Amino acid sequence: MIRVFLADSHTVFRQALIRLLSDETDIRVVGEAGDGTGTLDGVRHAPCDVCLLEFAMPGRSGIELLRLLHQDQPDLAILVLSAQSEQTHAVRCIRAGAQGYLCKTSSAAMVLDGIRRLAAGQMVLNPALTQELALTMLTENNDEPHRRLSDREYQVFGRLVAGFPVSRIARDLQVSVKTVSTHKTRIQHKLQCNGIADMVRYAQQHDLLEQMNKG
């Protein structure tokens, strides 16, 4: 029996997944959560084999939540379900500890197959991303400067571009203002930007704005 934990901020979506999985004789939902804290607590108290994880949830989410889950439950197979289809996003998820990445527009059959493949120790990727993702990871000698950003720098970059003040970013990421300012300096150096306006232009030129707004 494959034990599955569902982590998604949308109750209707979780209920739909529960209905879908309840028809499968080899899969059982053992828990669910609607935010990052609930997910971390839930997988600790409900032993599971696979976690279906929404990328963007309230509180801790995204790359940070992925890393925490992977550190806390290294044997847990994590399948990210995201509204984003960009390969850059998928690469960051895989590197943070996810074993699978599917878009939320994937079919029910694809999700079921993904759960079973993850439980069998295989990696799962949206077919439309597979070749592009592989090429990206093989050739990512950072020909684009933003690929040299660390995950935390990328988070700060996205928030700066969105117009958030440093104090707000520090509060959201639960770090000091000084730490955010240090990240900002490093981002400007890596992207060769002189300020926020340059960062926004860079994000526009590299088609990153829509991706950041989703995540």
C-alpha positions in Angstrom: 0.0 0.0 0.0 1.4 3.4 -1.0 0.7 6.0 1.8 0.2 9.5 0.4 0.2 12.9 2.2 -1.6 15.8 0.4 -0.3 19.3 0.9 -2.2 22.0 -1.0 -3.7 25.3 0.1 -6.9 24.8 -1.9 -9.4 22.6 0.0 -11.4 21.8 -3.2 -8.3 20.6 -4.9 -7.3 18.4 -1.9 -10.9 17.0 -1.8 -10.7 16.2 -5.5 -7.4 14.4 -5.0 -8.8 12.4 -2.1 -11.8 11.3 -4.3 -9.4 10.3 -7.1 -7.1 8.3 -4.8 -9.9 6.6 -2.9 -10.8 4.6 -6.0 -7.3 3.1 -6.1 -6.8 -0.2 -4.2 -3.0 0.3 -3.8 -3.0 3.9 -2.6 -4.2 5.4 0.7 -4.3 9.0 1.8 -2.9 9.2 5.4 -3.0 12.9 5.9 -3.5 16.4 4.5 -2.5 20.0 5.1 -3.1 23.4 3.7 0.1 25.2 4.7 3.8 24.7 5.2 3.7 24.3 9.0 0.9 21.8 8.8 2.7 19.8 6.2 5.9 19.6 8.3 3.9 18.5 11.3 1.7 16.2 9.3 4.4 14.1 7.7 6.0 13.6 11.1 2.9 12.2 12.6 1.5 10.4 9.6 4.2 8.1 8.1 3.9 8.2 4.4 5.7 7.2 1.2 4.8 10.0 -1.1 3.9 13.7 -0.5 2.0 15.6 -3.2 3.2 19.1 -2.5 1.8 22.4 -3.9 4.7 24.7 -4.5 3.2 28.0 -3.4 1.3 27.7 0.0 0.8 30.1 2.8 3.7 30.5 5.2 6.7 28.3 4.5 6.6 27.0 1.0 8.5 26.6 -2.2 12.2 25.8 -2.1 12.4 26.5 1.6 9.7 24.0 2.5 11.1 21.4 0.1 14.5 21.6 1.8 13.0 21.3 5.2 11.0 18.3 4.2 14.0 16.6 2.6 16.1 17.2 5.6 13.5 16.1 8.1 12.2 13.1 6.0 15.1 12.1 3.7 13.2 8.9 2.6 10.0 10.7 1.7 9.4 10.9 -2.1 8.1 14.4 -2.9 6.0 15.1 -6.0 5.7 18.9 -6.6 2.4 20.0 -8.2 2.9 23.6 -9.5 1.1 26.1 -11.7 4.4 26.9 -13.3 5.8 25.0 -16.3 9.1 26.8 -16.6 12.2 24.5 -16.6 14.1 26.9 -14.3 11.5 26.3 -11.6 11.6 22.6 -12.0 15.4 22.5 -11.8 15.3 24.3 -8.5 12.7 21.9 -7.1 14.7 18.8 -8.1 17.9 20.3 -6.7 16.1 21.1 -3.4 15.1 17.4 -2.9 11.9 16.8 -5.0 11.8 13.5 -6.9 9.0 14.6 -9.2 7.5 17.7 -10.8 4.2 17.9 -12.5 2.1 20.9 -13.6 -1.4 21.2 -12.0 -2.9 20.8 -15.5 -1.6 17.2 -15.6 -4.2 14.5 -16.1 -5.5 12.3 -13.3 -3.8 9.3 -15.0 -0.5 11.2 -15.0 -0.7 12.0 -11.3 -1.6 8.4 -10.4 1.2 7.1 -12.5 3.6 9.6 -10.9 2.6 8.5 -7.4 3.3 4.8 -8.3 6.6 5.6 -10.0 7.8 7.7 -7.1 6.9 4.9 -4.7 9.0 2.6 -6.9 12.0 4.9 -6.6 11.7 6.5 -10.0 11.8 10.2 -10.9 8.7 11.8 -12.4 8.6 14.8 -14.7 6.0 16.5 -16.8 6.7 15.0 -20.3 6.7 18.5 -21.9 9.6 19.4 -19.5 11.7 16.3 -19.5 14.0 16.9 -22.5 14.2 20.6 -21.8 15.0 20.0 -18.1 17.7 17.5 -18.8 19.4 19.8 -21.3 19.1 22.7 -18.8 20.7 20.7 -16.0 23.5 19.3 -18.3 24.4 22.7 -19.9 23.6 25.0 -17.0 27.2 26.4 -16.8 25.4 29.5 -15.9 25.4 31.1 -19.3 22.5 33.2 -17.8 23.6 35.2 -14.7 20.3 34.5 -12.8 21.1 30.8 -12.8 24.1 31.6 -10.6 21.8 32.9 -7.8 21.4 30.7 -4.8 17.8 29.6 -3.9 17.7 32.3 -1.2 19.1 34.9 -3.5 16.5 34.0 -6.1 13.7 34.4 -3.5 15.0 37.8 -2.5 15.5 38.8 -6.2 11.8 38.0 -6.9 10.6 40.0 -3.9 12.8 43.0 -4.8 11.5 43.0 -8.3 7.9 42.8 -7.0 8.6 46.0 -5.1 8.8 44.7 -1.6 10.9 46.8 0.8 13.9 45.1 2.5 12.1 45.1 5.9 9.1 43.2 4.4 11.4 40.7 2.7 13.2 40.1 6.0 9.9 39.5 7.8 8.6 37.1 5.1 11.8 35.0 5.0 12.3 35.2 8.8 15.9 36.6 8.5 17.5 39.9 9.5 17.4 43.1 7.4 21.2 43.0 7.3 21.0 39.5 5.7 18.5 40.6 3.1 20.8 43.6 2.3 23.7 41.3 1.9 21.7 39.1 -0.5 20.7 42.3 -2.4 24.4 43.3 -2.8 25.3 39.8 -4.1 22.4 39.7 -6.5 23.4 43.1 -8.0 27.0 41.9 -8.4 26.0 38.6 -10.1 23.4 40.2 -12.4 25.6 43.3 -12.9 22.7 45.5 -11.9 23.0 48.9 -10.3 19.7 49.0 -8.5 16.1 47.8 -8.4 15.2 49.4 -11.7 18.0 47.4 -13.4 16.8 44.2 -11.7 13.3 44.8 -13.0 14.6 45.3 -16.5 16.7 42.2 -16.2 13.7 40.1 -15.1 11.7 41.5 -18.0 14.4 40.7 -20.5 14.7 37.1 -19.3 10.9 36.6 -19.1 11.1 36.0 -15.3 8.3 38.3 -14.1 5.4 35.9 -14.7 7.3 33.0 -13.1 8.1 35.1 -10.0 4.6 36.3 -9.6 3.3 32.8 -9.6 5.8 31.6 -7.0 
